[in-house]
């Protein structure tokens, strides 16, 4: 109609930029799951945690503050059983202004201590597992099938209108998402510290380098999935 009225029409202007800006929406519509961001910090010798699973503190204070900014920008944040047990994270936004994301933890056999911060009832939290289903406003247990655990988890989050998910660890959980091809971008902090031994950082597959920057001595590297 515009062209018929003699108006010049240009299509595809800044198409890639527009797609990137709305990548969470398009992922939800096209793939039926949240947009998945993997995040971890690793030492210069390639470890994500010490032999006792302790991962504090690999990255510096400014890097950690940046992570809190990211948390405020995403709908949900996920950790696995070992990270929940050994780090006892709060998974909230403390060092930045913004909303707390939905907290998500994977605990297949419900072995986590209920005194952990994740179960304190202060922030809506979902525990995905193989044994129990009980949904409530602040703490829900969602039972999934072992054979299709991650796809069902993502489908359930999608059904709750969760459009973005940041996976913060640990190494096994990150590797599970990578092996399943269930990720869209990765943000990896490389710190100058060395552990000498410990839990190896995960290895990305089908990854394309997407830039890097210095964060007060830490190197933050971005990757996107091919």
BAPA-364964 format. One record per atom (N, C-alpha, C, O): y, z, x; residue in one letter. Coordinates in steps of 0.02 Angstrom, whole numbers, padded with zeros to 5 digits, always signed. Layout:
YZXA;...
***
This chain:
-00060+00000+00041X;+00000+00000+00000X;+00063+00000+00043X;+00112-00033+00027X;+00061+00038+00098X;+00119+00039+00143X;+00130-00030+00174X;+00187-00055+00177X;+00075-00061+00196X;+00082-00127+00226X;+00107-00179+00176X;+00147-00222+00192X;+00081-00173+00115X;+00103-00219+00062X;+00178-00211+00047X;+00211-00257+00024X;+00203-00151+00062X;+00274-00138+00051X;+00316-00158+00111X;+00377-00148+00113X;+00282-00188+00162X;+00319-00212+00221X;+00331-00159+00274X;+00373-00169+00318X;+00294-00104+00270X;+00303-00050+00319X;+00250-00056+00373X;+00191-00066+00358X;+00271-00052+00436X;+00224-00055+00491X;+00182+00008+00495X;+00209+00064+00492X;+00117+00000+00500X;+00070+00056+00501X;+00030+00055+00566X;+00000+00004+00583X;+00029+00110+00602X;-00011+00116+00663X;-00065+00168+00653X;-00051+00224+00631X;-00127+00149+00668X;-00184+00195+00659X;-00208+00221+00727X;-00197+00189+00779X;-00241+00279+00726X;-00273+00305+00786X;-00226+00337+00836X;-00246+00349+00893X;-00165+00351+00817X;-00117+00382+00862X;-00139+00453+00880X;-00150+00495+00836X;-00146+00466+00945X;-00167+00532+00970X;-00232+00556+00937X;-00239+00615+00920X;-00279+00509+00928X;-00341+00526+00893X;-00381+00579+00930X;-00406+00626+00899X;-00388+00572+00996X;-00427+00620+01034X;-00394+00689+01032X;-00429+00739+01026X;-00328+00691+01038X;-00293+00755+01036X;-00301+00788+00967X;-00310+00849+00963X;-00298+00748+00915X;-00306+00776+00847X;-00377+00803+00837X;-00386+00855+00806X;-00426+00766+00862X;-00496+00789+00856X;-00506+00854+00894X;-00538+00900+00869X;-00478+00858+00955X;-00485+00919+00995X;-00451+00978+00960X;-00478+01034+00960X;-00393+00967+00931X;-00356+01019+00897X;-00395+01048+00838X;-00390+01107+00822X;-00435+01005+00806X;-00472+01025+00746X;-00548+01026+00759X;-00587+01017+00712X;-00568+01039+00822X;-00639+01035+00840X;-00682+01086+00803X;-00740+01072+00789X;-00655+01143+00787X;-00694+01193+00751X;-00709+01168+00680X;-00765+01176+00655X;-00659+01139+00647X;-00668+01113+00580X;-00718+01055+00580X;-00764+01053+00539X;-00710+01008+00626X;-00754+00949+00627X;-00827+00969+00644X;-00873+00940+00617X;-00836+01019+00688X;-00903+01043+00703X;-00936+01072+00642X;-00995+01060+00629X;-00899+01111+00604X;-00926+01140+00542X;-00946+01087+00492X;-00999+01092+00461X;-00904+01036+00484X;-00917+00983+00435X;-00974+00938+00457X;-01018+00921+00417X;-00974+00918+00520X;-01022+00869+00545X;-01089+00900+00565X;-01141+00868+00555X;-01089+00960+00592X;-01151+00990+00617X;-01175+01050+00576X;-01231+01073+00586X;-01134+01075+00531X;-01154+01130+00489X;-01165+01195+00527X;-01209+01235+00509X;-01126+01206+00579X;-01131+01267+00619X;-01063+01282+00650X;-01019+01239+00649X;-01054+01343+00676X;-00991+01358+00710X;-00984+01319+00775X;-01033+01296+00804X;-00922+01311+00797X;-00907+01285+00864X;-00924+01340+00913X;-00901+01396+00906X;-00965+01323+00965X;-00993+01375+01008X;-00963+01371+01078X;-00964+01320+01111X;-00934+01428+01099X;-00904+01434+01165X;-00946+01484+01205X;-00953+01542+01185X;-00973+01462+01262X;-01008+01508+01306X;-00959+01535+01358X;-00917+01498+01384X;-00963+01599+01371X;-00917+01630+01420X;-00956+01680+01462X;-00994+01721+01436X;-00946+01676+01528X;-00972+01727+01571X;-00933+01730+01636X;-00897+01683+01653X;-00942+01784+01673X;-00914+01792+01740X;-00971+01799+01789X;-01021+01833+01775X;-00965+01767+01847X;-01017+01771+01897X;-00986+01782+01966X;-00929+01765+01979X;-01026+01813+02009X;-01004+01827+02077X;-01006+01764+02119X;-01033+01713+02099X;-00977+01770+02179X;-00977+01713+02225X;-01047+01693+02246X;-01058+01635+02264X;-01095+01741+02244X;-01164+01724+02261X;-01207+01712+02199X;-01269+01712+02204X;-01176+01702+02141X;-01211+01676+02083X;-01246+01726+02038X;-01294+01708+02004X;-01222+01788+02037X;-01253+01838+01994X;-01206+01856+01936X;-01145+01858+01943X;-01237+01870+01879X;-01199+01888+01819X;-01201+01964+01807X;-01162+01991+01769X;-01248+01998+01841X;-01254+02071+01835X;-01293+02098+01895X;-01327+02060+01930X;-01288+02162+01905X;-01326+02195+01958X;-01400+02203+01937X;-01416+02189+01879X;-01444+02224+01982X;-01515+02231+01964X;-01527+02278+01905X;-01576+02270+01869X;-01481+02327+01895X;-01489+02374+01839X;-01454+02348+01775X;-01444+02386+01728X;-01435+02284+01775X;-01403+02250+01719X;-01328+02267+01712X;-01296+02242+01666X;-01301+02308+01755X;-01230+02324+01752X;-01189+02263+01774X;-01201+02234+01826X;-01140+02244+01732X;-01098+02185+01748X;-01025+02203+01757X;-00983+02158+01761X;-01008+02267+01761X;-00938+02288+01769X;-00924+02305+01841X;-00965+02338+01873X;-00868+02284+01868X;-00824+02231+01841X;-00828+02174+01890X;-00813+02182+01949X;-00847+02115+01866X;-00850+02056+01909X;-00782+02023+01911X;-00754+02011+01965X;-00755+02007+01854X;-00689+01974+01850X;-00634+02026+01855X;-00645+02086+01848X;-00573+02002+01869X;-00517+02048+01877X;-00483+02065+01810X;-00503+02039+01758X;-00433+02108+01813X;-00401+02133+01752X;-00367+02077+01713X;-00368+02077+01652X;-00336+02030+01748X;-00302+01975+01713X;-00352+01930+01678X;-00339+01906+01622X;-00409+01917+01709X;-00461+01877+01677X;-00487+01912+01615X;-00499+01880+01564X;-00496+01977+01619X;-00521+02015+01561X;-00470+02014+01505X;-00488+02012+01446X;-00406+02016+01523X;-00354+02012+01471X;-00356+01944+01437X;-00347+01940+01376X;-00368+01891+01475X;-00373+01824+01447X;-00431+01820+01398X;-00426+01788+01346X;-00487+01853+01414X;-00545+01854+01369X;-00526+01887+01302X;-00548+01864+01250X;-00485+01939+01304X;-00464+01971+01241X;-00420+01924+01200X;-00423+01924+01139X;-00380+01884+01234X;-00341+01832+01199X;-00388+01783+01164X;-00377+01765+01107X;-00440+01762+01199X;-00489+01715+01170X;-00523+01747+01109X;-00533+01714+01058X;-00541+01811+01115X;-00574+01844+01059X;-00531+01841+00996X;-00557+01832+00941X;-00466+01849+01005X;-00421+01848+00948X;-00416+01779+00917X;-00394+01772+00860X;-00437+01728+00953X;-00431+01659+00929X;-00494+01634+00894X;-00493+01582+00861X;-00550+01670+00901X;-00613+01647+00873X;-00636+01691+00815X;-00613+01748+00808X;-00681+01664+00775X;-00704+01701+00715X;-00755+01755+00731X;-00756+01807+00698X;-00799+01742+00780X;-00853+01789+00794X;-00869+01789+00868X;-00856+01741+00904X;-00899+01845+00891X;-00919+01853+00960X;-00989+01881+00962X;-01005+01927+00924X;-01031+01854+01006X;-01103+01872+01005X;-01125+01896+01074X;-01105+01868+01125X;-01168+01947+01074X;-01202+01970+01135X;-01276+01981+01118X;-01295+01988+01060X;-01316+01983+01171X;-01387+01997+01163X;-01402+02071+01172X;-01357+02112+01183X;-01465+02088+01166X;-01487+02157+01167X;-01470+02192+01233X;-01446+02248+01233X;-01483+02160+01290X;-01471+02193+01354X;-01398+02207+01367X;-01380+02260+01392X;-01355+02159+01349X;-01283+02171+01356X;-01261+02229+01313X;-01222+02272+01334X;-01285+02231+01251X;-01268+02287+01206X;-01292+02353+01234X;-01256+02403+01231X;-01352+02354+01262X;-01382+02417+01286X;-01349+02441+01349X;-01330+02500+01354X;-01341+02398+01398X;-01319+02420+01464X;-01243+02423+01472X;-01217+02464+01509X;-01207+02378+01437X;-01133+02378+01442X;-01100+02418+01386X;-01044+02441+01394X;-01136+02427+01330X;-01109+02461+01271X;-01038+02435+01255X;-00992+02475+01251X;-01030+02370+01245X;-00963+02342+01233X;-00937+02359+01164X;-00975+02369+01116X;-00871+02362+01159X;-00839+02372+01093X;-00829+02304+01058X;-00832+02300+00997X;-00818+02251+01098X;-00808+02183+01073X;-00750+02179+01023X;-00755+02146+00972X;-00696+02212+01040X;-00636+02206+00999X;-00579+02176+01040X;-00589+02156+01098X;-00520+02172+01011X;-00461+02147+01045X;-00417+02206+01062X;-00382+02233+01019X;-00418+02227+01125X;-00380+02286+01147X;-00320+02266+01190X;-00267+02297+01186X;-00330+02216+01233X;-00279+02198+01281X;-00237+02138+01259X;-00204+02106+01300X;-00238+02125+01194X;-00199+02069+01167X;-00185+02084+01094X;-00220+02123+01063X;-00133+02053+01068X;-00118+02062+00997X;-00156+02010+00956X;-00155+01951+00972X;-00190+02033+00904X;-00227+01986+00862X;-00284+02020+00825X;-00296+02080+00833X;-00319+01982+00786X;-00373+02008+00744X;-00436+02018+00785X;-00447+01983+00835X;-00476+02067+00765X;-00541+02076+00795X;-00590+02025+00766X;-00590+02014+00705X;-00631+01993+00807X;-00681+01947+00780X;-00739+01984+00748X;-00750+02044+00761X;-00777+01949+00708X;-00840+01975+00683X;-00886+01987+00743X;-00893+01944+00786X;-00917+02046+00746X;-00963+02061+00801X;-01034+02041+00782X;-01057+02055+00726X;-01069+02009+00828X;-01137+01986+00816X;-01181+02008+00875X;-01163+01998+00933X;-01239+02038+00859X;-01285+02058+00911X;-01355+02035+00892X;-01375+02037+00834X;-01393+02012+00942X;-01463+01993+00932X;-01507+02050+00957X;-01504+02069+01016X;-01547+02078+00912X;-01593+02131+00929X;-01658+02118+00891X;-01669+02146+00838X;-01700+02076+00920X;-01759+02051+00884X;-01801+02107+00853X;-01822+02101+00796X;-01813+02160+00890X;-01859+02212+00866X;-01824+02278+00851X;-01856+02331+00849X;-01758+02276+00841X;-01719+02334+00820X;-01731+02395+00865X;-01746+02449+00842X;-01723+02383+00930X;-01734+02436+00979X;-01670+02466+01007X;-01672+02511+01049X;-01613+02442+00984X;-01550+02468+01010X;-01533+02535+00980X;-01548+02549+00922X;-01503+02578+01020X;-01480+02644+00998X;-01424+02636+00948X;-01377+02598+00959X;-01429+02670+00892X;-01378+02665+00839X;-01313+02700+00857X;-01264+02695+00820X;-01311+02735+00914X;-01249+02767+00936X;-01205+02720+00976X;-01150+02739+00997X;-01227+02658+00987X;-01187+02609+01024X;-01123+02592+00986X;-01121+02598+00924X;-01072+02570+01023X;-01009+02551+00991X;-01018+02497+00937X;-00983+02497+00887X;-01065+02452+00948X;-01074+02398+00900X;-01093+02422+00830X;-01082+02386+00781X;-01121+02482+00826X;-01143+02507+00761X;-01098+02563+00734X;-01119+02603+00692X;-01036+02566+00759X;-00992+02621+00739X;-00957+02610+00672X;-00923+02655+00647X;-00966+02552+00641X;-00938+02540+00575X;-00863+02527+00573X;-00834+02527+00519X;-00832+02516+00630X;-00760+02506+00631X;-00740+02432+00623X;-00684+02417+00602X;-00786+02387+00640X;-00774+02315+00636X;-00836+02283+00604X;-00892+02302+00621X;-00827+02235+00557X;-00886+02202+00528X;-00932+02176+00582X;-00911+02141+00628X;-00997+02192+00576X;-01046+02177+00627X;-01111+02153+00594X;-01131+02179+00542X;-01143+02104+00625X;-01208+02080+00601X;-01259+02088+00657X;-01246+02067+00714X;-01316+02117+00641X;-01372+02123+00688X;-01427+02076+00664X;-01459+02089+00612X;-01439+02023+00702X;-01493+01976+00684X;-01558+01999+00716X;-01560+02015+00776X;-01612+01999+00676X;-01675+02028+00699X;-01734+01995+00663X;-01724+01948+00624X;-01794+02019+00677X;-01855+01990+00648X;-01886+02034+00594X;-01937+02015+00566X;-01856+02092+00579X;-01891+02141+00537X;-01854+02165+00475X;-01887+02185+00427X;-01788+02164+00475X;-01751+02201+00423X;-01694+02158+00396X;-01659+02125+00433X;-01685+02161+00330X;-01630+02126+00298X;-01593+02174+00252X;-01620+02199+00203X;-01530+02188+00270X;-01488+02233+00231X;-01416+02215+00245X;-01391+02228+00300X;-01382+02186+00196X;-01314+02163+00207X;-01264+02211+00173X;-01274+02233+00117X;-01211+02227+00210X;-01157+02269+00184X;-01091+02245+00216X;-01091+02198+00256X;-01036+02277+00197X;-00971+02254+00219X;-00961+02262+00294X;-00935+02217+00327X;-00981+02319+00323X;-00964+02334+00393X;-01023+02325+00441X;-01012+02307+00499X;-01084+02336+00418X;-01142+02328+00462X;-01200+02297+00423X;-01226+02328+00376X;-01219+02237+00442X;-01272+02201+00407X;-01330+02188+00455X;-01320+02175+00514X;-01391+02192+00429X;-01451+02172+00465X;-01478+02110+00431X;-01493+02111+00371X;-01485+02056+00469X;-01508+01993+00440X;-01573+01973+00474X;-01575+01963+00535X;-01626+01968+00434X;-01692+01951+00460X;-01700+01875+00465X;-01685+01839+00417X;-01723+01851+00522X;-01733+01780+00534X;-01804+01767+00557X;-01840+01813+00577X;-01825+01704+00555X;-01891+01684+00580X;-01888+01672+00655X;-01839+01643+00680X;-01938+01694+00690X;-01938+01688+00763X;-01937+01615+00786X;-01905+01598+00836X;-01972+01571+00750X;-01979+01502+00771X;-01913+01463+00769X;-01904+01416+00808X;-01868+01483+00725X;-01804+01447+00719X;-01747+01497+00718X;-01700+01491+00678X;-01750+01545+00763X;-01704+01602+00762X;-01631+01580+00770X;-01590+01596+00727X;-01615+01544+00823X;-01545+01525+00835X;-01518+01477+00782X;-01463+01488+00758X;-01555+01424+00763X;-01528+01381+00710X;-01516+01419+00645X;-01466+01406+00611X;-01560+01465+00627X;-01549+01505+00566X;-01489+01550+00574X;-01450+01559+00527X;-01481+01580+00633X;-01424+01623+00646X;-01359+01584+00635X;-01312+01608+00602X;-01355+01525+00664X;-01295+01484+00658X;-01284+01461+00586X;-01228+01456+00563X;-01338+01446+00551X;-01333+01426+00481X;-01306+01484+00438X;-01265+01473+00394X;-01329+01544+00453X;-01306+01602+00416X;-01231+01614+00429X;-01194+01628+00382X;-01209+01609+00491X;-01139+01617+00507X;-01097+01563+00474X;-01042+01577+00448X;-01122+01502+00474X;-01087+01447+00441X;-01078+01462+00367X;-01026+01448+00338X;-01130+01491+00336X;-01125+01509+00265X;-01074+01563+00251X;-01051+01571+00195X;-01057+01601+00303X;-01005+01653+00297X;-00936+01627+00318X;-00890+01666+00328X;-00931+01561+00324X;-00868+01528+00343X;-00845+01546+00413X;-00785+01545+00428X;-00892+01561+00457X;-00877+01572+00528X;-00874+01503+00561X;-00924+01468+00564X;-00815+01485+00585X;-00805+01417+00612X;-00808+01415+00688X;-00811+01361+00717X;-00807+01473+00720X;-00811+01474+00793X;-00847+01537+00816X;-00840+01590+00786X;-00886+01529+00869X;-00926+01584+00896X;-00921+01584+00971X;-00935+01534+01004X;-00901+01641+01000X;-00901+01648+01073X;-00961+01690+01094X;-00970+01746+01071X;-01002+01662+01137X;-01062+01696+01162X;-01045+01725+01230X;-01032+01688+01277X;-01045+01792+01235X;-01024+01826+01296X;-01081+01852+01338X;-01069+01883+01390X;-01142+01841+01318X;-01197+01863+01362X;-01250+01902+01324X;-01246+01913+01263X;-01300+01922+01364X;-01306+01916+01436X;-01340+01851+01457X;-01339+01801+01421X;-01371+01854+01516X;-01399+01794+01547X;-01453+01762+01504X;-01454+01701+01497X;-01497+01802+01475X;-01552+01775+01435X;-01525+01742+01371X;-01546+01688+01352X;-01478+01776+01338X;-01449+01749+01277X;-01412+01684+01291X;-01419+01635+01253X;-01372+01683+01343X;-01336+01622+01362X;-01386+01565+01377X;-01376+01509+01355X;-01438+01581+01414X;-01489+01531+01431X;-01523+01504+01368X;-01540+01445+01365X;-01535+01547+01319X;-01567+01525+01256X;-01523+01473+01220X;-01548+01423+01196X;-01458+01486+01218X;-01413+01438+01186X;-01410+01373+01226X;-01410+01318+01198X;-01408+01378+01293X;-01406+01319+01335X;-01470+01278+01327X;-01467+01217+01319X;-01527+01310+01330X;-01591+01275+01325X;-01599+01240+01258X;-01631+01188+01253X;-01571+01271+01206X;-01575+01241+01139X;-01523+01187+01128X;-01523+01154+01076X;-01479+01178+01176X;-01424+01129+01168X;-01373+01150+01117X;-01337+01108+01090X;-01369+01215+01104X;-01323+01241+01053X;-01261+01270+01086X;-01252+01331+01089X;-01218+01226+01109X;-01154+01247+01137X;-01108+01186+01138X;-01131+01129+01137X;-01043+01200+01140X;-00993+01146+01140X;-00948+01149+01202X;-00929+01097+01229X;-00932+01209+01224X;-00893+01215+01286X;-00913+01280+01320X;-00939+01326+01289X;-00900+01283+01386X;-00914+01343+01424X;-00854+01360+01468X;-00820+01316+01494X;-00842+01425+01474X;-00787+01450+01515X;-00817+01500+01564X;-00841+01553+01544X;-00816+01482+01628X;-00851+01521+01678X;-00802+01547+01730X;-00767+01509+01763X;-00799+01614+01737X;-00759+01645+01788X;-00801+01653+01852X;-00855+01681+01850X;-00776+01627+01907X;-00808+01638+01972X;-00764+01686+02012X;-00707+01671+02028X;-00792+01745+02027X;-00755+01797+02061X;-00775+01801+02134X;-00831+01780+02152X;-00732+01826+02178X;-00748+01829+02250X;-00800+01882+02268X;-00827+01880+02323X;-00814+01929+02224X;-00861+01983+02239X;-00932+01955+02249X;-00949+01902+02222X;-00973+01990+02288X;-01043+01972+02299X;-01087+02033+02283X;-01070+02089+02301X;-01142+02021+02249X;-01190+02075+02234X;-01249+02076+02281X;-01278+02128+02294X;-01268+02018+02308X;-01326+02014+02352X;-01391+02007+02315X;-01438+01974+02340X;-01396+02038+02257X;-01456+02033+02215X;-01436+02050+02144X;-01381+02075+02132X;-01481+02037+02098X;-01466+02053+02028X;-01490+02001+01980X;-01539+01966+01993X;-01455+01995+01923X;-01473+01948+01870X;-01435+01883+01883X;-01373+01882+01884X;-01471+01829+01892X;-01440+01764+01906X;-01400+01738+01846X;-01420+01746+01789X;-01344+01706+01862X;-01304+01675+01809X;-01342+01615+01781X;-01381+01584+01817X;-01332+01599+01717X;-01365+01541+01687X;-01341+01476+01717X;-01287+01472+01746X;-01382+01424+01709X;-01366+01358+01734X;-01353+01311+01675X;-01397+01303+01632X;-01294+01282+01672X;-01278+01236+01617X;-01318+01172+01623X;-01334+01149+01679X;-01333+01142+01566X;-01367+01077+01563X;-01324+01030+01521X;-01290+01052+01474X;-01325+00966+01538X;-01286+00916+01501X;-01212+00936+01497X;-01181+00931+01445X;-01186+00960+01554X;-01117+00985+01556X;-01072+00937+01593X;-01091+00907+01644X;-01011+00930+01569X;-00960+00890+01601X;-00902+00935+01622X;-00876+00973+01581X;-00882+00932+01685X;-00825+00970+01710X;-00762+00952+01671X;-00748+00893+01660X;-00724+01004+01650X;-00665+00991+01609X;-00602+01027+01636X;-00555+01039+01599X;-00604+01043+01700X;-00545+01073+01731X;-00557+01143+01755X;-00606+01175+01737X;-00511+01168+01797X;-00515+01236+01822X;-00445+01262+01837X;-00398+01223+01845X;-00439+01328+01841X;-00375+01359+01857X;-00387+01425+01892X;-00439+01456+01885X;-00337+01446+01930X;-00341+01509+01965X;-00313+01565+01921X;-00259+01558+01893X;-00351+01620+01914X;-00329+01677+01875X;-00326+01737+01923X;-00372+01778+01927X;-00270+01742+01960X;-00259+01797+02006X;-00316+01808+02055X;-00334+01864+02071X;-00345+01753+02079X;-00399+01757+02127X;-00467+01739+02099X;-00511+01720+02137X;-00476+01746+02034X;-00537+01720+02001X;-00527+01645+01988X;-00471+01623+01974X;-00580+01607+01991X;-00577+01536+01973X;-00610+01527+01906X;-00669+01539+01897X;-00571+01505+01857X;-00596+01492+01790X;-00610+01417+01784X;-00565+01376+01791X;-00673+01401+01770X;-00694+01331+01765X;-00715+01317+01693X;-00751+01356+01661X;-00692+01259+01668X;-00707+01239+01600X;-00758+01182+01601X;-00754+01137+01643X;-00806+01184+01555X;-00854+01131+01545X;-00859+01114+01471X;-00848+01156+01428X;-00876+01051+01457X;-00891+01031+01389X;-00961+01000+01389X;-00983+00971+01439X;-00994+01005+01333X;-01062+00976+01328X;-01057+00900+01321X;-01016+00875+01283X;-01100+00866+01357X;-01101+00792+01353X;-01124+00769+01284X;-01128+00709+01271X;
***
